[in-house]
């Protein structure tokens, strides 16, 4: 499980500014229910001064999504819209005294919602239709522009980090190659420009890592929690094998889930749950794929 700061827990259990703002003149919608994360940010902006007088949020997502949205609404109140636009996803995480790497996509979603709300206030079109960049991750509708911006802004260097920050690659994993191409391009630019890396963050005392047996049991526990939902639709799932070196869990879908057109989406949802409960990146693939690895 992740180590949440006291401030994250406080904003989750006692969220500030939950709900829509009355007489809002700025609205920003990002995410989607099908992807498991959705956020609507509403602002009341003084048209004479451009100062944000009130802010509210409505979100569908995990505790980190609630906490990030709550923090964002507190941060922007009293700012001008130009000042608010300078808020980065890292600023949101810092306000909360940090977020687990696996949950940084929640702060990225908050930054996007703010950009969308300001564009709405100004009568501009906030483009989230992937016209600017190719769609890289179809499972979570993440395009190349967002991936590249997030890599640059947060100094990311691995596919795993990109997944944590954007959710790209957290479903079927078919977009790993596209993510790697973007990473390689940016890493090459960094080498050519000889960019000095930011100073390392203070090292926190390391927790004792889970044994493979403990990790296996945690995966089994997650699947047991998911099974009733699949069984209600006359389907089922069972764990076949886990290769921790390659970070792959092989499962067998049976009943109505076997051969279902939505099998890939089901596995993507299962993978997201397993990653959240395990606290690390791992792919969930059908047992029929075992011979390919």
N, C-alpha and C positions, 0 to 999 in steps of 0.2 A: 504494500500500500504506500501511497505517497505521503510525504511529510509536508503538510499544509501549515503555513504560518498562522499565528493567532489572528492576524488581520484578515486573512482569507476566510477563516472560520467565522469571524465576527460578521463580515459582509455577507456570508452565505446564510447564517442563521438569523441575522437581523439586517436584511438588505435595505439600503437607502433608496428612496425615490422609485420604488416598484410601482408599476402601473403607468398608464398614459397621462401626459400632461394636459390639463384643461386649456383650451384655446391655443394649442401648439401651432406654430407656423413653420415647423421644420420636422420632417419625418425621414428616418433612414431605416430601410429594411435590408438585412443581409442573411445569408444562410437559407436553409430549407428544412422543413420537418423531416423529409425523407433522408436527409444526411445526418439527422440527430442533433443538429444545432441550428437555432434560428433566433434572431435578435431584431427587435424593433426599438429604435431610439427616437424619442420625441423631445423637441426643444421648444421653448418659448423665448424668442429672440426679440429684443427691443429694436424696431426698425430704424430708429433715429440714431442709436449709439452702436448697434450691432453687438450689444452685450447679451450673453445668454443668461436670462433671468431665472429660468427653471428648466429642469431636465428630468426625464423619466424613462423607464425601460420595461419592456416585456420580453421575456426570454424563455426559450425551450432548450434545455441543455443540462449539463452537469453542474455540480456545486461551484466549480471554477468559472463557468460561464456566468452564473448568477453573481458571484463575487466580482468578476471583472466588469460586468455591466454596472453594478452598484458603485464600484470605485470610479468608473468613468463619469457617471452622472455627478458625483461629488466634485470631481476634478474640474469639469467644464463650467460649472455655475460661477458666474461672476467674470468669466473670460469673454473677450470679444471672439467672434467666429474665427478671425485670423490667428489669434493666440491658440484657440482650441485645435486648429488644424495642425499645429506643431507637435501635438501630443503623439508620441509613438507607442507602439504596443509594449515596448520595454518600459516606458514611463508608467503605463498601467500596471505592469508586473511589479515595478519598483514601489509604486504606491501601496501595493499589497504586501510589501516585504518579500517579494519573490513568488513565483509559481513553479511547480514541478515542470521540467522540460516537456513532459508528455502532455501538459495542459496549456502550453504557450499559445496554441491556436485560438484559445478563448480570448486572449488579449488582442490577437490579430483581428478577430471578428469585431471586437469593440472599436478598433481603429477604423475599420472599413465602414461600420455603421455611422460613425461620426462624420466621415467623409461624405457618405450618402446623404445624411441629414443636412449638412451645410450646403451641398449642391441643390437639394430640394428647396432650401430657404432662398437661395439665390436664383431660383428658376432655371437652374442648369440641369442637364441630363447626366446623372452619374452612371457611367457605363460599367455594367457588370455582365455584359453579354458576350465577352470573349472576342470582340471584334479586334482588339488591340493585340491579342496574343493567342496562339494556338491552345486549344483545350488539351491539357496534359493528362489530368486525372478525371476520367469520366465518372467514376464512382461518387466523387464529392465535388465535381464541377469546379476544379481548380485549374486556372490557365497559367501560361508561361509567365505572363506579366507579374501576377501575384507571387509566384514562386521566386522569380528573379528579385523582385523588390524585397521580399522577406529574407532571402539569403544575404543580400547586401546590407540590409538594415540591422540584421542580427548576427552577422559574421558566421553564418552557418557553413559547415564543410562536409557534412555527410548526408546521405539519403535519409537516414534515420532521424536526424535533426529536422530536415524538411518536413517529414511526416508529422513530427511532434508539433511543429509550428503552423502547418497549413492543412493537415490531414491527408494531403496528397500521398498516395501510395498505401494508405491505411485500409484499402479495400481488397481488390483482387491482385494488387502488386504489379499489374501489367505496365504501369507507367514508370517503373524504376529506371528504365533505360533513358526515357525522356528527362527525368529529374537529373540523372547523372550527367547528361549532355550539358544541361544548364549549369550544373555545379562545376564541371570541368572548364567551361568557358569563363566563368567568373574567377575560378582559382587561377587560371592562366593570366587573367588581367591583373589579379592581385600580385602575382609573381613579377610581372612586367613593370608594375608601378611601384614595386617594393614597399607595399603598404605595411606600416608597422602595426603589429597585432596589439589589440587593447590589453592592458595589464590583466593578468589572471585574477579572478575573483578569489576572495579568501576561501581557503579549503575548509569545508565543514568536516567534522569527525565522521568517518565512514561507518555506515551501518554494516553489520555482519551480513554478507550476501546469503541469499537463500541457497540451500542445497538443491541439486537436481530433483531429488525426491520431493522436497517441499514445493518446488515449482510445478512438478507434475501434479501433485495433489491440488494445488491452487487452480490449475487448468481444469482438472476434473470437476472441482467444485463449481467453477463458472459454467461448465457445460451442463451440469446437473440443474443449475438454476435456469438455464435456457430451455432445457428439454420440455417442460410442461407447455410452453408456448408452441413448440413445434408439434407436440403430441395432440394439442387441441385441433390442429389442422391435419391430423392423421400422418404426421411425419415424425422423424426422430433423428438423433445424432449421437454418435459414440466416438470416443477417442481411440485411435488405433496405435499411434506411435508419435513420439516427440524427438526430434533431432535438435538438441540444444546448441550444438556447434554451428549448425546452419540456421538456427532460429526458425524452425518450421514445425508446426503441429499438424499431423495428418489425421483427418477425421473421416468417418463414414456416414453419409446421409442415407437414410432408409425411409421406407414407406412413401408417402406422398412427396417427400422432399427429394427422393431419388429421381433424377431426370427432369425435375421441375425447371421451367424456364427461369424461375427466380432463384435458382440454386446459388449462382454467383453472388447475387445480392445478399442472400441469407448468410453465406460464408463471410462476406464483407462485414456484416453486422456482428457475426460471432467473433471475428478477429478483433473488431473494435472493443468488444466487451472483454475478451481475453487480455488484450493489451492493457486496458484500464485496471483490471483486477490484478494482473501479474506485475504491473508497474514497469514493464519493459517491452521493447519491440519484438514481435514474433508474428510470422505469417501462418495463416490457417488455410490449408489446402486439402482437397479431397484425397483419400487414400489411393485413388487410381493414379495419382501423380507421383507416387513414391519412387518409381523406377527411373524418373527423370532427374533425380538429384543424387 
